[in-house]
């Protein structure tokens, strides 16, 4: 199976062109569209969607991701193999951070995780008849990435496609990583700046516990206006916890809920989403739009997880 993700949309034939190139090489392969509605050049959104989707596909799947504002430049075109005890998959795309969400998952598996990468330098595996001199400077999805994905699906070995590169040298996103606090500290100084968010209806907030358990950031804002952080579910304590969101005007203290409808209409709170990360939500409305009155909280905004106990 080959999955496709891009910012191409459906107004033009770009997605169909890539599928045609794939079909000419690997006609038996099933192609699945993850999404082509990523905002133009939004690498971080594409990264999130690929990271969200890949665990749900069978082992051996080739994931082709093309959001490529640096197309035609010196940025590398790459293919990556990721494997652990549970899964083996391939990634194809530009080396601009779009693949990093998946790669970091496998690198975090210190016991069985393996990541191998190559730069796609061998033109015989590009679009049929294309040489380096004939390569388009604007559509590597057609000329390099789609044919390489098809060859991988046909069983061509990763190492055959180009020159080996150090997987640790691949581009990472410019986002603060989540940090679990090993020695939780009091957050009383921050509390003096924080105010409970109020909207159409106040939601009850727990009292500040005064302990910072982890620090992360907003990694994605979905079409519903939910702000999805990079704080994982396993970091959340089982008893009371809250979120401090560092909006552009001042910190915003948010209580926890279990479902979207647990909060009063129009109120903002935090919960653990189906994807396994803490997200900031607004009942029957967009949290992103509601937070504009506080200056907004774009991707990269810092988020603190706070609670009464250290998660086990």
N, C-alpha and C positions, 0 to 999 in steps of 0.2 A: 504493500500500500504506500501511496505517496500523498502527503498532505500539502496544501498550498495556503500560504498566508501572505498578504500584500496590502499596499495602500492604493491599488490600481482602481478599485471600484468596478462598476459594471457598465458605465457609460460608454467606455471604449472597449476595444477587442483585445486588450493586453492579456487578460487572464486566459481567454480562449487561445491566444497565440501560444502561450506557455503550455497549455494542455495539448495543443496540436503537436508541439515539439516532443513532448513526453510520449504521446501516443505513437509517434513515428519510430521511437526507439524501444519502448516498453509497452506494447499494445495491450498486453494482458493485465497490466497493473490497474488497480482501482485508484482513482484520485478523489480526494476529499478536501473540500474548501473549508478551512478553519474560519477565516474571514478575509474579505477584501475591502472592508469598510474602515480600516485603520485610517485616521486622519493623515493627510499627506505629510511625509517625512517624520512621522511620530514614531521614532525607534523604540521609545520606552513603552508605549502602548502595545506595539507589536511584540516586544520582549515578554510583556506580561501575558498576553494571549497565548503565545507559544508555550510558555511555562505552565500555564493553566491547563492546556489541552493535552500535551504529549503523554502524561501518564495513563490516559484512557485509551491509547491505541495499542495494537498488538506489537509484540517484540518484532524487530526487523523493519519497522516502519521508517520511511525516509521523510523527514520534515523539511520542506522547501519554504524559506521565508525571505521575502524580498521587499524591504523598505530601505531604500538605498540612495539617500541624498548625495552620497559621494561617488555615484556611479561614474566610471570613466577616469577617476582620479587614481592616486597611488594606493588607495585602500585595497587590502587584500580580498580576493575571492577565495572562500574556504569551504572545505567539507570536514565534518567532525564525526567521529564514532564515539558514542557514550555507552558504557555497559556496566552492569553490576549483577548481583546474584539474581535479580528479578527481571531485568530488561536489557535489551540491546537495541539501540536506535541510531539513526544517522541524521545529521543536520547539514543543510546546504544553504549558503547565503553569504552576504558581505560580512567582513570582519569589522563591524561597527557597534557591537554590543547587543545586537538583536538576538543572538543565540545564547547569550551569557546566562540567562535565567535557567535554562536546561543544563548547561555545562556546570554551573555552580552546584546544582543538586547532586550530580554524579561525583564531583570533586569532594563534596562534603562527606561522601561515603568512604571513609578511610579504610574500611575492611575489604570491600570488593569493587569499589568504583574505579573505573578506568576511562580516561579520555585521550583520544588520539586525534590529531589534526593535520591536514595538508593544505598547502596553497595550491589552487587549481591552475597549474602552469602548463598542463599538457593539452594542447589544442585538439588532438585527435579525439578527445572526449567532449569537445564543445559541439555546437550546432554543426551539422554535416557540411563540410566544405569550407568552414570558416578558418581563417588563419589569424594570427595576432594582429596583422596589418589590416585585416578586413573587419575586425571586431567592432561592433557598434559602441560608441562612447556614451549611449544613453539607455541601452536595453540589455543589460547583462542577464536579466531574468530569462530572456529568450535565448541568448547566444551562449551562456555559460551555465547558469544555475539549473534551468530546466533539463538540459541534456545530461548534466552530471547526475542529477537526482534520478533520472531514468536509468542511467548506467548502473548506479548503485542498486536500484531496485532489481536490475537484471543479474546482480551478483558480482559485478566488478569490484575487486578489492580496493579499499580506500587508498592504500599506498600506491596503487597504479595511477591515480588521478593527478598526482603532483608531488611537490617536494614537502617532506615532513617539516612541521613547525612545532615549536614548544607550545603546548596547550596553555601554559601559564602566561604566554605572551599575547594571548587573544584579548581584544579590546573589552573592557568592562564598562558598565554604565556609570555615569556620574551621579550616583545616588548614595546617600549614607547607608551603610549596611546596618542590619539589626544587631544590636549588642545586648546580650543577656548580662545583667549586672551580677557579678559573682560576690560582691560585697555591697548589697543594697544600702543606699544612703538616704538620709532624710531629705525631703523635698520642701521643707517648710519655707525656705527662701523663695522658691518659685510660687508657693501658694499665695504669697502676698500680692502677686501680680495677676493671679488667675481669677476669673469670674465664671460662675456657672452660666452656660448658654441658656438664654430664654428666647422663646419663639411664640407661636400662637398660643401654646399652652405649656406651662412649666411641667417638666418631668422631675420627679424626686431624684436627687443625687445623693449618693452615699457620702458620708463624711470623709474628708481627706485622710487616707491612711498614713501618709507621710513617708512611704517607702517606694523608691524607684526600683522596679524590677527589671526593666529593659527600656532601651531607647531605639526607635526605628524611624521610619519616614513614610509618607504617602508615596506608593509606587505606581498607582493607577487610579483613574477616575472613570467609572463605567458609564454606560448610556443612561442609567437611572440616576446618575449623580451621586452614587455611593463612592466614598473615598476609601480605597483599599490600601491598607498599610502593609509593611513587610514584617509585622510582628506575628510570629507563627502561633498557632493554637497551643503547641506544647509549652509555650512560655507562660500561658495564662494560669494563675492560681485557681484552685477550686472554690475558694471562698470569695469574698468581695474584692472587686478590682474596679478601676476607673481609668480613663484615658485623659491625658493632658495634651491637647492639640495646640501647637504654637502657630496660631493664625497670624496674619501679617500685622494686625493691630495689637493684639494681646493674647495671652494664652487662654484657652477655652477648656473648661473642665466638663467632661462628659461621663455620665453614668453608664452602666452596662445594662443591656437587655438581652433576652434570648431570641426573640423573633421580631421581625419588622413591625408587627402590629402591637407589640407590648408597650411602645411609647405612645404618648398622647399625639393626636394629629398635629403635624407641623413641628413636633419636637425632635431634637437631634440627640442621638445616643450612639453607643458603640456595641457591636456584637461580633461573634465569630462567624464568618461566612462559610458557605459550602466549600469554598476553595481552601479553607484552613488558615486564613489570615484574619486578623481583626480588621473590621471595616467600620467606617463612620457613616451613619444612615439617618434619614429623616422619614418618618412615617407618612406615606402617601405624597411625598414631595422629594425634591432633589436636595441632598445635603450640601452639595457644591454651591448651588444657587443660594441656599439659606445662609451659608457662611460668607457670602459676598459682603454682607453688612458688617462683618468683622474684618474685612480686608481680603478675605479669601484664603484658601489653603491649597495651593497648586501642588502638583507632583514635586516631591522633594521636601515638602514641609515636615518638620520634625514632630514626632509623636512619642510620648512617654507612656509606658504601661506602669501603673502603680497599684499596690495592693497591700494587704496586711501580712501575707506570708510569702516566703520564697517558694516558687514552684519546685516540686520534686523532680 
